[in-house]
Structure formats: C-alpha cells, structure tokens
Amino acid sequence: MVEKKKCGSCGTELLGKYSEFNCPKCDKEEIVRCESCRKLGIKYTCSKCGLELP
C-alpha cells in the first residue's frame, strides 16, 4: 500500500503539484508542502531541529 503524502503546513492530502525536500539545516526531516502553502508563504517548522521556513 502506498502512503499518501500530506502537506506539512496545512495537512491537505497532496494530489497535484507540491514541493518535497529535506530540511536545509539538519537534513533529517523530509518537508512536503502543497503548492498553495508554498505560494502563500505559510510557515512550516522542522520537528527535528526547529528551523522555521516560510
């Protein structure tokens, strides 16, 4: 079974365009954001190191 990805900012299930990358500070957490949160600059905080990203 394939795990469905959710936006780390708003929790929406990702179906279309989204961004996915490792935390630029600690590289220990995968950050996944929907297109809407990315465009609006909604904040996301890495749970491993506390880095806050727009």
mmCIF entry with sequence, helices, sheets and N, C-alpha, C, O atoms, coordinates in Angstrom:
data_MODEL
# 
_entry.id   MODEL 
# 
_entity.id                         1 
_entity.type                       polymer 
_entity.pdbx_number_of_molecules   1 
# 
_entity_poly.entity_id                      1 
_entity_poly.type                           'polypeptide(L)' 
_entity_poly.nstd_linkage                   no 
_entity_poly.nstd_monomer                   no 
_entity_poly.pdbx_seq_one_letter_code       MVEKKKCGSCGTELLGKYSEFNCPKCDKEEIVRCESCRKLGIKYTCSKCGLELP 
_entity_poly.pdbx_seq_one_letter_code_can   MVEKKKCGSCGTELLGKYSEFNCPKCDKEEIVRCESCRKLGIKYTCSKCGLELP 
_entity_poly.pdbx_strand_id                 A 
# 
loop_
_entity_poly_seq.entity_id 
_entity_poly_seq.num 
_entity_poly_seq.mon_id 
_entity_poly_seq.hetero 
1 1  MET n 
1 2  VAL n 
1 3  GLU n 
1 4  LYS n 
1 5  LYS n 
1 6  LYS n 
1 7  CYS n 
1 8  GLY n 
1 9  SER n 
1 10 CYS n 
1 11 GLY n 
1 12 THR n 
1 13 GLU n 
1 14 LEU n 
1 15 LEU n 
1 16 GLY n 
1 17 LYS n 
1 18 TYR n 
1 19 SER n 
1 20 GLU n 
1 21 PHE n 
1 22 ASN n 
1 23 CYS n 
1 24 PRO n 
1 25 LYS n 
1 26 CYS n 
1 27 ASP n 
1 28 LYS n 
1 29 GLU n 
1 30 GLU n 
1 31 ILE n 
1 32 VAL n 
1 33 ARG n 
1 34 CYS n 
1 35 GLU n 
1 36 SER n 
1 37 CYS n 
1 38 ARG n 
1 39 LYS n 
1 40 LEU n 
1 41 GLY n 
1 42 ILE n 
1 43 LYS n 
1 44 TYR n 
1 45 THR n 
1 46 CYS n 
1 47 SER n 
1 48 LYS n 
1 49 CYS n 
1 50 GLY n 
1 51 LEU n 
1 52 GLU n 
1 53 LEU n 
1 54 PRO n 
# 
_struct_asym.id          A 
_struct_asym.entity_id   1 
# 
_struct_conf.conf_type_id            HELX_P 
_struct_conf.id                      HELX_P1 
_struct_conf.pdbx_PDB_helix_id       AA1 
_struct_conf.beg_label_comp_id       GLU 
_struct_conf.beg_label_asym_id       A 
_struct_conf.beg_label_seq_id        35 
_struct_conf.pdbx_beg_PDB_ins_code   ? 
_struct_conf.end_label_comp_id       LEU 
_struct_conf.end_label_asym_id       A 
_struct_conf.end_label_seq_id        40 
_struct_conf.pdbx_end_PDB_ins_code   ? 
_struct_conf.beg_auth_comp_id        GLU 
_struct_conf.beg_auth_asym_id        A 
_struct_conf.beg_auth_seq_id         35 
_struct_conf.end_auth_comp_id        LEU 
_struct_conf.end_auth_asym_id        A 
_struct_conf.end_auth_seq_id         40 
_struct_conf.pdbx_PDB_helix_class    1 
_struct_conf.details                 ? 
_struct_conf.pdbx_PDB_helix_length   6 
# 
_struct_conf_type.id          HELX_P 
_struct_conf_type.criteria    ? 
_struct_conf_type.reference   ? 
# 
loop_
_struct_sheet.id 
_struct_sheet.type 
_struct_sheet.number_strands 
_struct_sheet.details 
AA1 ? 2 ? 
AA2 ? 2 ? 
# 
loop_
_struct_sheet_order.sheet_id 
_struct_sheet_order.range_id_1 
_struct_sheet_order.range_id_2 
_struct_sheet_order.offset 
_struct_sheet_order.sense 
AA1 1 2 ? anti-parallel 
AA2 1 2 ? anti-parallel 
# 
loop_
_struct_sheet_range.sheet_id 
_struct_sheet_range.id 
_struct_sheet_range.beg_label_comp_id 
_struct_sheet_range.beg_label_asym_id 
_struct_sheet_range.beg_label_seq_id 
_struct_sheet_range.pdbx_beg_PDB_ins_code 
_struct_sheet_range.end_label_comp_id 
_struct_sheet_range.end_label_asym_id 
_struct_sheet_range.end_label_seq_id 
_struct_sheet_range.pdbx_end_PDB_ins_code 
_struct_sheet_range.beg_auth_comp_id 
_struct_sheet_range.beg_auth_asym_id 
_struct_sheet_range.beg_auth_seq_id 
_struct_sheet_range.end_auth_comp_id 
_struct_sheet_range.end_auth_asym_id 
_struct_sheet_range.end_auth_seq_id 
AA1 1 TYR A 18 ? ASN A 22 ? TYR A 18 ASN A 22 
AA1 2 GLU A 30 ? CYS A 34 ? GLU A 30 CYS A 34 
AA2 1 TYR A 44 ? THR A 45 ? TYR A 44 THR A 45 
AA2 2 GLU A 52 ? LEU A 53 ? GLU A 52 LEU A 53 
# 
loop_
_atom_site.group_PDB 
_atom_site.id 
_atom_site.type_symbol 
_atom_site.label_atom_id 
_atom_site.label_alt_id 
_atom_site.label_comp_id 
_atom_site.label_asym_id 
_atom_site.label_entity_id 
_atom_site.label_seq_id 
_atom_site.pdbx_PDB_ins_code 
_atom_site.Cartn_x 
_atom_site.Cartn_y 
_atom_site.Cartn_z 
_atom_site.occupancy 
_atom_site.B_iso_or_equiv 
_atom_site.pdbx_formal_charge 
_atom_site.auth_seq_id 
_atom_site.auth_comp_id 
_atom_site.auth_asym_id 
_atom_site.auth_atom_id 
_atom_site.pdbx_PDB_model_num 
ATOM 1   N N  . MET A 1 1  ? 0.839  -1.189 0.000  1.00 0.00 ? 1  MET A N  1 
ATOM 2   C CA . MET A 1 1  ? 0.000  0.000  0.000  1.00 0.00 ? 1  MET A CA 1 
ATOM 3   C C  . MET A 1 1  ? 0.882  1.250  0.000  1.00 0.00 ? 1  MET A C  1 
ATOM 4   O O  . MET A 1 1  ? 1.838  1.344  0.769  1.00 0.00 ? 1  MET A O  1 
ATOM 5   N N  . VAL A 1 2  ? 0.557  2.188  -0.854 1.00 0.00 ? 2  VAL A N  1 
ATOM 6   C CA . VAL A 1 2  ? 1.319  3.423  -0.982 1.00 0.00 ? 2  VAL A CA 1 
ATOM 7   C C  . VAL A 1 2  ? 0.823  4.430  0.055  1.00 0.00 ? 2  VAL A C  1 
ATOM 8   O O  . VAL A 1 2  ? -0.377 4.673  0.182  1.00 0.00 ? 2  VAL A O  1 
ATOM 9   N N  . GLU A 1 3  ? 1.772  5.010  0.795  1.00 0.00 ? 3  GLU A N  1 
ATOM 10  C CA . GLU A 1 3  ? 1.415  6.019  1.792  1.00 0.00 ? 3  GLU A CA 1 
ATOM 11  C C  . GLU A 1 3  ? 1.119  7.332  1.084  1.00 0.00 ? 3  GLU A C  1 
ATOM 12  O O  . GLU A 1 3  ? 1.920  7.801  0.276  1.00 0.00 ? 3  GLU A O  1 
ATOM 13  N N  . LYS A 1 4  ? -0.032 7.925  1.388  1.00 0.00 ? 4  LYS A N  1 
ATOM 14  C CA . LYS A 1 4  ? -0.400 9.200  0.782  1.00 0.00 ? 4  LYS A CA 1 
ATOM 15  C C  . LYS A 1 4  ? 0.306  10.317 1.530  1.00 0.00 ? 4  LYS A C  1 
ATOM 16  O O  . LYS A 1 4  ? 0.348  10.326 2.760  1.00 0.00 ? 4  LYS A O  1 
ATOM 17  N N  . LYS A 1 5  ? 0.859  11.256 0.779  1.00 0.00 ? 5  LYS A N  1 
ATOM 18  C CA . LYS A 1 5  ? 1.578  12.370 1.384  1.00 0.00 ? 5  LYS A CA 1 
ATOM 19  C C  . LYS A 1 5  ? 0.618  13.489 1.717  1.00 0.00 ? 5  LYS A C  1 
ATOM 20  O O  . LYS A 1 5  ? -0.374 13.714 1.024  1.00 0.00 ? 5  LYS A O  1 
ATOM 21  N N  . LYS A 1 6  ? 0.941  14.196 2.811  1.00 0.00 ? 6  LYS A N  1 
ATOM 22  C CA . LYS A 1 6  ? 0.142  15.343 3.229  1.00 0.00 ? 6  LYS A CA 1 
ATOM 23  C C  . LYS A 1 6  ? 1.055  16.543 3.382  1.00 0.00 ? 6  LYS A C  1 
ATOM 24  O O  . LYS A 1 6  ? 2.233  16.409 3.711  1.00 0.00 ? 6  LYS A O  1 
ATOM 25  N N  . CYS A 1 7  ? 0.493  17.721 3.137  1.00 0.00 ? 7  CYS A N  1 
ATOM 26  C CA . CYS A 1 7  ? 1.234  18.964 3.293  1.00 0.00 ? 7  CYS A CA 1 
ATOM 27  C C  . CYS A 1 7  ? 1.606  19.132 4.766  1.00 0.00 ? 7  CYS A C  1 
ATOM 28  O O  . CYS A 1 7  ? 0.763  18.959 5.647  1.00 0.00 ? 7  CYS A O  1 
ATOM 29  N N  . GLY A 1 8  ? 2.863  19.467 5.029  1.00 0.00 ? 8  GLY A N  1 
ATOM 30  C CA . GLY A 1 8  ? 3.331  19.669 6.394  1.00 0.00 ? 8  GLY A CA 1 
ATOM 31  C C  . GLY A 1 8  ? 2.815  20.941 7.024  1.00 0.00 ? 8  GLY A C  1 
ATOM 32  O O  . GLY A 1 8  ? 2.909  21.103 8.241  1.00 0.00 ? 8  GLY A O  1 
ATOM 33  N N  . SER A 1 9  ? 2.270  21.851 6.231  1.00 0.00 ? 9  SER A N  1 
ATOM 34  C CA . SER A 1 9  ? 1.743  23.111 6.762  1.00 0.00 ? 9  SER A CA 1 
ATOM 35  C C  . SER A 1 9  ? 0.249  23.039 7.035  1.00 0.00 ? 9  SER A C  1 
ATOM 36  O O  . SER A 1 9  ? -0.197 23.392 8.127  1.00 0.00 ? 9  SER A O  1 
ATOM 37  N N  . CYS A 1 10 ? -0.533 22.586 6.055  1.00 0.00 ? 10 CYS A N  1 
ATOM 38  C CA . CYS A 1 10 ? -1.996 22.612 6.201  1.00 0.00 ? 10 CYS A CA 1 
ATOM 39  C C  . CYS A 1 10 ? -2.618 21.231 6.379  1.00 0.00 ? 10 CYS A C  1 
ATOM 40  O O  . CYS A 1 10 ? -3.783 21.130 6.766  1.00 0.00 ? 10 CYS A O  1 
ATOM 41  N N  . GLY A 1 11 ? -1.865 20.167 6.106  1.00 0.00 ? 11 GLY A N  1 
ATOM 42  C CA . GLY A 1 11 ? -2.367 18.812 6.289  1.00 0.00 ? 11 GLY A CA 1 
ATOM 43  C C  . GLY A 1 11 ? -3.188 18.261 5.137  1.00 0.00 ? 11 GLY A C  1 
ATOM 44  O O  . GLY A 1 11 ? -3.705 17.148 5.227  1.00 0.00 ? 11 GLY A O  1 
ATOM 45  N N  . THR A 1 12 ? -3.315 19.019 4.058  1.00 0.00 ? 12 THR A N  1 
ATOM 46  C CA . THR A 1 12 ? -4.078 18.582 2.895  1.00 0.00 ? 12 THR A CA 1 
ATOM 47  C C  . THR A 1 12 ? -3.384 17.412 2.206  1.00 0.00 ? 12 THR A C  1 
ATOM 48  O O  . THR A 1 12 ? -2.161 17.405 2.068  1.00 0.00 ? 12 THR A O  1 
ATOM 49  N N  . GLU A 1 13 ? -4.162 16.427 1.776  1.00 0.00 ? 13 GLU A N  1 
ATOM 50  C CA . GLU A 1 13 ? -3.608 15.316 1.013  1.00 0.00 ? 13 GLU A CA 1 
ATOM 51  C C  . GLU A 1 13 ? -3.119 15.848 -0.325 1.00 0.00 ? 13 GLU A C  1 
ATOM 52  O O  . GLU A 1 13 ? -3.834 16.584 -1.006 1.00 0.00 ? 13 GLU A O  1 
ATOM 53  N N  . LEU A 1 14 ? -1.910 15.478 -0.699 1.00 0.00 ? 14 LEU A N  1 
ATOM 54  C CA . LEU A 1 14 ? -1.294 16.013 -1.910 1.00 0.00 ? 14 LEU A CA 1 
ATOM 55  C C  . LEU A 1 14 ? -1.671 15.191 -3.130 1.00 0.00 ? 14 LEU A C  1 
ATOM 56  O O  . LEU A 1 14 ? -1.409 13.989 -3.196 1.00 0.00 ? 14 LEU A O  1 
ATOM 57  N N  . LEU A 1 15 ? -2.286 15.856 -4.086 1.00 0.00 ? 15 LEU A N  1 
ATOM 58  C CA . LEU A 1 15 ? -2.711 15.191 -5.312 1.00 0.00 ? 15 LEU A CA 1 
ATOM 59  C C  . LEU A 1 15 ? -2.045 15.790 -6.539 1.00 0.00 ? 15 LEU A C  1 
ATOM 60  O O  . LEU A 1 15 ? -1.726 15.065 -7.481 1.00 0.00 ? 15 LEU A O  1 
ATOM 61  N N  . GLY A 1 16 ? -1.830 17.095 -6.544 1.00 0.00 ? 16 GLY A N  1 
ATOM 62  C CA . GLY A 1 16 ? -1.276 17.775 -7.712 1.00 0.00 ? 16 GLY A CA 1 
ATOM 63  C C  . GLY A 1 16 ? 0.163  18.185 -7.482 1.00 0.00 ? 16 GLY A C  1 
ATOM 64  O O  . GLY A 1 16 ? 1.003  17.375 -7.087 1.00 0.00 ? 16 GLY A O  1 
ATOM 65  N N  . LYS A 1 17 ? 0.432  19.447 -7.734 1.00 0.00 ? 17 LYS A N  1 
ATOM 66  C CA . LYS A 1 17 ? 1.783  19.982 -7.586 1.00 0.00 ? 17 LYS A CA 1 
ATOM 67  C C  . LYS A 1 17 ? 2.115  20.173 -6.109 1.00 0.00 ? 17 LYS A C  1 
ATOM 68  O O  . LYS A 1 17 ? 1.286  20.620 -5.317 1.00 0.00 ? 17 LYS A O  1 
ATOM 69  N N  . TYR A 1 18 ? 3.352  19.819 -5.764 1.00 0.00 ? 18 TYR A N  1 
ATOM 70  C CA . TYR A 1 18 ? 3.836  20.043 -4.404 1.00 0.00 ? 18 TYR A CA 1 
ATOM 71  C C  . TYR A 1 18 ? 5.356  20.052 -4.404 1.00 0.00 ? 18 TYR A C  1 
ATOM 72  O O  . TYR A 1 18 ? 5.992  19.616 -5.363 1.00 0.00 ? 18 TYR A O  1 
ATOM 73  N N  . SER A 1 19 ? 5.933  20.557 -3.310 1.00 0.00 ? 19 SER A N  1 
ATOM 74  C CA . SER A 1 19 ? 7.383  20.596 -3.154 1.00 0.00 ? 19 SER A CA 1 
ATOM 75  C C  . SER A 1 19 ? 7.779  19.587 -2.088 1.00 0.00 ? 19 SER A C  1 
ATOM 76  O O  . SER A 1 19 ? 7.066  19.395 -1.104 1.00 0.00 ? 19 SER A O  1 
ATOM 77  N N  . GLU A 1 20 ? 8.912  18.952 -2.293 1.00 0.00 ? 20 GLU A N  1 
ATOM 78  C CA . GLU A 1 20 ? 9.391  17.940 -1.361 1.00 0.00 ? 20 GLU A CA 1 
ATOM 79  C C  . GLU A 1 20 ? 10.911 18.066 -1.276 1.00 0.00 ? 20 GLU A C  1 
ATOM 80  O O  . GLU A 1 20 ? 11.601 18.013 -2.294 1.00 0.00 ? 20 GLU A O  1 
ATOM 81  N N  . PHE A 1 21 ? 11.430 18.232 -0.058 1.00 0.00 ? 21 PHE A N  1 
ATOM 82  C CA . PHE A 1 21 ? 12.871 18.381 0.127  1.00 0.00 ? 21 PHE A CA 1 
ATOM 83  C C  . PHE A 1 21 ? 13.228 18.089 1.576  1.00 0.00 ? 21 PHE A C  1 
ATOM 84  O O  . PHE A 1 21 ? 12.355 18.097 2.443  1.00 0.00 ? 21 PHE A O  1 
ATOM 85  N N  . ASN A 1 22 ? 14.499 17.832 1.845  1.00 0.00 ? 22 ASN A N  1 
ATOM 86  C CA . ASN A 1 22 ? 14.958 17.632 3.215  1.00 0.00 ? 22 ASN A CA 1 
ATOM 87  C C  . ASN A 1 22 ? 15.223 18.982 3.860  1.00 0.00 ? 22 ASN A C  1 
ATOM 88  O O  . ASN A 1 22 ? 15.546 19.954 3.177  1.00 0.00 ? 22 ASN A O  1 
ATOM 89  N N  . CYS A 1 23 ? 15.085 19.037 5.182  1.00 0.00 ? 23 CYS A N  1 
ATOM 90  C CA . CYS A 1 23 ? 15.343 20.275 5.916  1.00 0.00 ? 23 CYS A CA 1 
ATOM 91  C C  . CYS A 1 23 ? 16.742 20.780 5.559  1.00 0.00 ? 23 CYS A C  1 
ATOM 92  O O  . CYS A 1 23 ? 17.707 20.021 5.640  1.00 0.00 ? 23 CYS A O  1 
ATOM 93  N N  . PRO A 1 24 ? 16.866 22.056 5.163  1.00 0.00 ? 24 PRO A N  1 
ATOM 94  C CA . PRO A 1 24 ? 18.171 22.582 4.770  1.00 0.00 ? 24 PRO A CA 1 
ATOM 95  C C  . PRO A 1 24 ? 19.147 22.747 5.938  1.00 0.00 ? 24 PRO A C  1 
ATOM 96  O O  . PRO A 1 24 ? 20.349 22.897 5.720  1.00 0.00 ? 24 PRO A O  1 
ATOM 97  N N  . LYS A 1 25 ? 18.643 22.720 7.169  1.00 0.00 ? 25 LYS A N  1 
ATOM 98  C CA . LYS A 1 25 ? 19.517 22.887 8.334  1.00 0.00 ? 25 LYS A CA 1 
ATOM 99  C C  . LYS A 1 25 ? 20.046 21.545 8.848  1.00 0.00 ? 25 LYS A C  1 
ATOM 100 O O  . LYS A 1 25 ? 21.255 21.369 8.997  1.00 0.00 ? 25 LYS A O  1 
ATOM 101 N N  . CYS A 1 26 ? 19.134 20.597 9.120  1.00 0.00 ? 26 CYS A N  1 
ATOM 102 C CA . CYS A 1 26 ? 19.556 19.336 9.736  1.00 0.00 ? 26 CYS A CA 1 
ATOM 103 C C  . CYS A 1 26 ? 19.563 18.146 8.775  1.00 0.00 ? 26 CYS A C  1 
ATOM 104 O O  . CYS A 1 26 ? 20.211 17.136 9.052  1.00 0.00 ? 26 CYS A O  1 
ATOM 105 N N  . ASP A 1 27 ? 18.861 18.250 7.665  1.00 0.00 ? 27 ASP A N  1 
ATOM 106 C CA . ASP A 1 27 ? 18.775 17.184 6.662  1.00 0.00 ? 27 ASP A CA 1 
ATOM 107 C C  . ASP A 1 27 ? 18.172 15.885 7.216  1.00 0.00 ? 27 ASP A C  1 
ATOM 108 O O  . ASP A 1 27 ? 18.357 14.817 6.634  1.00 0.00 ? 27 ASP A O  1 
ATOM 109 N N  . LYS A 1 28 ? 17.447 15.979 8.349  1.00 0.00 ? 28 LYS A N  1 
ATOM 110 C CA . LYS A 1 28 ? 16.896 14.790 8.998  1.00 0.00 ? 28 LYS A CA 1 
ATOM 111 C C  . LYS A 1 28 ? 15.397 14.630 8.800  1.00 0.00 ? 28 LYS A C  1 
ATOM 112 O O  . LYS A 1 28 ? 14.846 13.577 9.124  1.00 0.00 ? 28 LYS A O  1 
ATOM 113 N N  . GLU A 1 29 ? 14.726 15.644 8.277  1.00 0.00 ? 29 GLU A N  1 
ATOM 114 C CA . GLU A 1 29 ? 13.280 15.559 8.090  1.00 0.00 ? 29 GLU A CA 1 
ATOM 115 C C  . GLU A 1 29 ? 12.914 15.930 6.664  1.00 0.00 ? 29 GLU A C  1 
ATOM 116 O O  . GLU A 1 29 ? 13.435 16.894 6.103  1.00 0.00 ? 29 GLU A O  1 
ATOM 117 N N  . GLU A 1 30 ? 12.009 15.148 6.087  1.00 0.00 ? 30 GLU A N  1 
ATOM 118 C CA . GLU A 1 30 ? 11.501 15.443 4.755  1.00 0.00 ? 30 GLU A CA 1 
ATOM 119 C C  . GLU A 1 30 ? 10.380 16.475 4.893  1.00 0.00 ? 30 GLU A C  1 
ATOM 120 O O  . GLU A 1 30 ? 9.430  16.266 5.647  1.00 0.00 ? 30 GLU A O  1 
ATOM 121 N N  . ILE A 1 31 ? 10.490 17.564 4.179  1.00 0.00 ? 31 ILE A N  1 
ATOM 122 C CA . ILE A 1 31 ? 9.493  18.626 4.210  1.00 0.00 ? 31 ILE A CA 1 
ATOM 123 C C  . ILE A 1 31 ? 8.684  18.542 2.925  1.00 0.00 ? 31 ILE A C  1 
ATOM 124 O O  . ILE A 1 31 ? 9.237  18.545 1.825  1.00 0.00 ? 31 ILE A O  1 
ATOM 125 N N  . VAL A 1 32 ? 7.369  18.466 3.082  1.00 0.00 ? 32 VAL A N  1 
ATOM 126 C CA . VAL A 1 32 ? 6.466  18.344 1.943  1.00 0.00 ? 32 VAL A CA 1 
ATOM 127 C C  . VAL A 1 32 ? 5.437  19.458 2.063  1.00 0.00 ? 32 VAL A C  1 
ATOM 128 O O  . VAL A 1 32 ? 4.794  19.603 3.103  1.00 0.00 ? 32 VAL A O  1 
ATOM 129 N N  . ARG A 1 33 ? 5.278  20.247 1.000  1.00 0.00 ? 33 ARG A N  1 
ATOM 130 C CA . ARG A 1 33 ? 4.363  21.382 1.029  1.00 0.00 ? 33 ARG A CA 1 
ATOM 131 C C  . ARG A 1 33 ? 3.516  21.418 -0.227 1.00 0.00 ? 33 ARG A C  1 
ATOM 132 O O  . ARG A 1 33 ? 4.007  21.168 -1.327 1.00 0.00 ? 33 ARG A O  1 
ATOM 133 N N  . CYS A 1 34 ? 2.225  21.735 -0.054 1.00 0.00 ? 34 CYS A N  1 
ATOM 134 C CA . CYS A 1 34 ? 1.348  21.865 -1.214 1.00 0.00 ? 34 CYS A CA 1 
ATOM 135 C C  . CYS A 1 34 ? 1.667  23.173 -1.943 1.00 0.00 ? 34 CYS A C  1 
ATOM 136 O O  . CYS A 1 34 ? 2.284  24.078 -1.382 1.00 0.00 ? 34 CYS A O  1 
ATOM 137 N N  . GLU A 1 35 ? 1.243  23.250 -3.173 1.00 0.00 ? 35 GLU A N  1 
ATOM 138 C CA . GLU A 1 35 ? 1.514  24.433 -3.989 1.00 0.00 ? 35 GLU A CA 1 
ATOM 139 C C  . GLU A 1 35 ? 0.929  25.693 -3.355 1.00 0.00 ? 35 GLU A C  1 
ATOM 140 O O  . GLU A 1 35 ? 1.551  26.755 -3.392 1.00 0.00 ? 35 GLU A O  1 
ATOM 141 N N  . SER A 1 36 ? -0.250 25.580 -2.781 1.00 0.00 ? 36 SER A N  1 
ATOM 142 C CA . SER A 1 36 ? -0.917 26.734 -2.176 1.00 0.00 ? 36 SER A CA 1 
ATOM 143 C C  . SER A 1 36 ? -0.123 27.292 -0.993 1.00 0.00 ? 36 SER A C  1 
ATOM 144 O O  . SER A 1 36 ? 0.111  28.498 -0.929 1.00 0.00 ? 36 SER A O  1 
ATOM 145 N N  . CYS A 1 37 ? 0.294  26.439 -0.063 1.00 0.00 ? 37 CYS A N  1 
ATOM 146 C CA . CYS A 1 37 ? 1.057  26.895 1.106  1.00 0.00 ? 37 CYS A CA 1 
ATOM 147 C C  . CYS A 1 37 ? 2.405  27.470 0.683  1.00 0.00 ? 37 CYS A C  1 
ATOM 148 O O  . CYS A 1 37 ? 2.880  28.447 1.261  1.00 0.00 ? 37 CYS A O  1 
ATOM 149 N N  . ARG A 1 38 ? 3.011  26.862 -0.323 1.00 0.00 ? 38 ARG A N  1 
ATOM 150 C CA . ARG A 1 38 ? 4.298  27.355 -0.820 1.00 0.00 ? 38 ARG A CA 1 
ATOM 151 C C  . ARG A 1 38 ? 4.141  28.752 -1.399 1.00 0.00 ? 38 ARG A C  1 
ATOM 152 O O  . ARG A 1 38 ? 4.935  29.644 -1.099 1.00 0.00 ? 38 ARG A O  1 
ATOM 153 N N  . LYS A 1 39 ? 3.116  28.949 -2.232 1.00 0.00 ? 39 LYS A N  1 
ATOM 154 C CA . LYS A 1 39 ? 2.898  30.254 -2.860 1.00 0.00 ? 39 LYS A CA 1 
ATOM 155 C C  . LYS A 1 39 ? 2.515  31.327 -1.848 1.00 0.00 ? 39 LYS A C  1 
ATOM 156 O O  . LYS A 1 39 ? 2.916  32.483 -1.982 1.00 0.00 ? 39 LYS A O  1 
ATOM 157 N N  . LEU A 1 40 ? 1.732  30.943 -0.826 1.00 0.00 ? 40 LEU A N  1 
ATOM 158 C CA . LEU A 1 40 ? 1.284  31.906 0.182  1.00 0.00 ? 40 LEU A CA 1 
ATOM 159 C C  . LEU A 1 40 ? 2.324  32.141 1.278  1.00 0.00 ? 40 LEU A C  1 
ATOM 160 O O  . LEU A 1 40 ? 2.159  33.039 2.104  1.00 0.00 ? 40 LEU A O  1 
ATOM 161 N N  . GLY A 1 41 ? 3.385  31.346 1.293  1.00 0.00 ? 41 GLY A N  1 
ATOM 162 C CA . GLY A 1 41 ? 4.434  31.506 2.294  1.00 0.00 ? 41 GLY A CA 1 
ATOM 163 C C  . GLY A 1 41 ? 4.004  31.080 3.688  1.00 0.00 ? 41 GLY A C  1 
ATOM 164 O O  . GLY A 1 41 ? 4.476  31.633 4.681  1.00 0.00 ? 41 GLY A O  1 
ATOM 165 N N  . ILE A 1 42 ? 3.105  30.093 3.767  1.00 0.00 ? 42 ILE A N  1 
ATOM 166 C CA . ILE A 1 42 ? 2.642  29.582 5.054  1.00 0.00 ? 42 ILE A CA 1 
ATOM 167 C C  . ILE A 1 42 ? 3.832  28.928 5.762  1.00 0.00 ? 42 ILE A C  1 
ATOM 168 O O  . ILE A 1 42 ? 4.584  28.173 5.145  1.00 0.00 ? 42 ILE A O  1 
ATOM 169 N N  . LYS A 1 43 ? 4.001  29.215 7.051  1.00 0.00 ? 43 LYS A N  1 
ATOM 170 C CA . LYS A 1 43 ? 5.170  28.725 7.785  1.00 0.00 ? 43 LYS A CA 1 
ATOM 171 C C  . LYS A 1 43 ? 5.091  27.233 8.081  1.00 0.00 ? 43 LYS A C  1 
ATOM 172 O O  . LYS A 1 43 ? 4.019  26.649 8.239  1.00 0.00 ? 43 LYS A O  1 
ATOM 173 N N  . TYR A 1 44 ? 6.283  26.649 8.148  1.00 0.00 ? 44 TYR A N  1 
ATOM 174 C CA . TYR A 1 44 ? 6.454  25.250 8.494  1.00 0.00 ? 44 TYR A CA 1 
ATOM 175 C C  . TYR A 1 44 ? 7.648  25.172 9.429  1.00 0.00 ? 44 TYR A C  1 
ATOM 176 O O  . TYR A 1 44 ? 8.648  25.854 9.207  1.00 0.00 ? 44 TYR A O  1 
ATOM 177 N N  . THR A 1 45 ? 7.564  24.355 10.469 1.00 0.00 ? 45 THR A N  1 
ATOM 178 C CA . THR A 1 45 ? 8.670  24.199 11.405 1.00 0.00 ? 45 THR A CA 1 
ATOM 179 C C  . THR A 1 45 ? 9.155  22.756 11.381 1.00 0.00 ? 45 THR A C  1 
ATOM 180 O O  . THR A 1 45 ? 8.361  21.824 11.507 1.00 0.00 ? 45 THR A O  1 
ATOM 181 N N  . CYS A 1 46 ? 10.460 22.579 11.219 1.00 0.00 ? 46 CYS A N  1 
ATOM 182 C CA . CYS A 1 46 ? 11.064 21.247 11.239 1.00 0.00 ? 46 CYS A CA 1 
ATOM 183 C C  . CYS A 1 46 ? 10.950 20.693 12.661 1.00 0.00 ? 46 CYS A C  1 
ATOM 184 O O  . CYS A 1 46 ? 11.375 21.346 13.614 1.00 0.00 ? 46 CYS A O  1 
ATOM 185 N N  . SER A 1 47 ? 10.387 19.507 12.807 1.00 0.00 ? 47 SER A N  1 
ATOM 186 C CA . SER A 1 47 ? 10.210 18.914 14.134 1.00 0.00 ? 47 SER A CA 1 
ATOM 187 C C  . SER A 1 47 ? 11.516 18.372 14.706 1.00 0.00 ? 47 SER A C  1 
ATOM 188 O O  . SER A 1 47 ? 11.600 18.090 15.901 1.00 0.00 ? 47 SER A O  1 
ATOM 189 N N  . LYS A 1 48 ? 12.525 18.227 13.869 1.00 0.00 ? 48 LYS A N  1 
ATOM 190 C CA . LYS A 1 48 ? 13.811 17.691 14.331 1.00 0.00 ? 48 LYS A CA 1 
ATOM 191 C C  . LYS A 1 48 ? 14.739 18.776 14.886 1.00 0.00 ? 48 LYS A C  1 
ATOM 192 O O  . LYS A 1 48 ? 15.393 18.566 15.907 1.00 0.00 ? 48 LYS A O  1 
ATOM 193 N N  . CYS A 1 49 ? 14.801 19.948 14.212 1.00 0.00 ? 49 CYS A N  1 
ATOM 194 C CA . CYS A 1 49 ? 15.759 20.985 14.634 1.00 0.00 ? 49 CYS A CA 1 
ATOM 195 C C  . CYS A 1 49 ? 15.115 22.327 14.963 1.00 0.00 ? 49 CYS A C  1 
ATOM 196 O O  . CYS A 1 49 ? 15.783 23.214 15.495 1.00 0.00 ? 49 CYS A O  1 
ATOM 197 N N  . GLY A 1 50 ? 13.823 22.491 14.655 1.00 0.00 ? 50 GLY A N  1 
ATOM 198 C CA . GLY A 1 50 ? 13.124 23.732 14.984 1.00 0.00 ? 50 GLY A CA 1 
ATOM 199 C C  . GLY A 1 50 ? 13.241 24.837 13.950 1.00 0.00 ? 50 GLY A C  1 
ATOM 200 O O  . GLY A 1 50 ? 12.730 25.935 14.172 1.00 0.00 ? 50 GLY A O  1 
ATOM 201 N N  . LEU A 1 51 ? 13.896 24.582 12.831 1.00 0.00 ? 51 LEU A N  1 
ATOM 202 C CA . LEU A 1 51 ? 14.018 25.595 11.782 1.00 0.00 ? 51 LEU A CA 1 
ATOM 203 C C  . LEU A 1 51 ? 12.636 25.965 11.270 1.00 0.00 ? 51 LEU A C  1 
ATOM 204 O O  . LEU A 1 51 ? 11.845 25.085 10.931 1.00 0.00 ? 51 LEU A O  1 
ATOM 205 N N  . GLU A 1 52 ? 12.337 27.252 11.212 1.00 0.00 ? 52 GLU A N  1 
ATOM 206 C CA . GLU A 1 52 ? 11.047 27.724 10.710 1.00 0.00 ? 52 GLU A CA 1 
ATOM 207 C C  . GLU A 1 52 ? 11.243 28.263 9.303  1.00 0.00 ? 52 GLU A C  1 
ATOM 208 O O  . GLU A 1 52 ? 12.085 29.127 9.056  1.00 0.00 ? 52 GLU A O  1 
ATOM 209 N N  . LEU A 1 53 ? 10.445 27.731 8.393  1.00 0.00 ? 53 LEU A N  1 
ATOM 210 C CA . LEU A 1 53 ? 10.539 28.121 6.986  1.00 0.00 ? 53 LEU A CA 1 
ATOM 211 C C  . LEU A 1 53 ? 9.255  28.795 6.541  1.00 0.00 ? 53 LEU A C  1 
ATOM 212 O O  . LEU A 1 53 ? 8.174  28.446 7.016  1.00 0.00 ? 53 LEU A O  1 
ATOM 213 N N  . PRO A 1 54 ? 9.363  29.765 5.627  1.00 0.00 ? 54 PRO A N  1 
ATOM 214 C CA . PRO A 1 54 ? 8.151  30.397 5.087  1.00 0.00 ? 54 PRO A CA 1 
ATOM 215 C C  . PRO A 1 54 ? 7.504  29.517 4.024  1.00 0.00 ? 54 PRO A C  1 
ATOM 216 O O  . PRO A 1 54 ? 6.475  29.886 3.459  1.00 0.00 ? 54 PRO A O  1 
# 
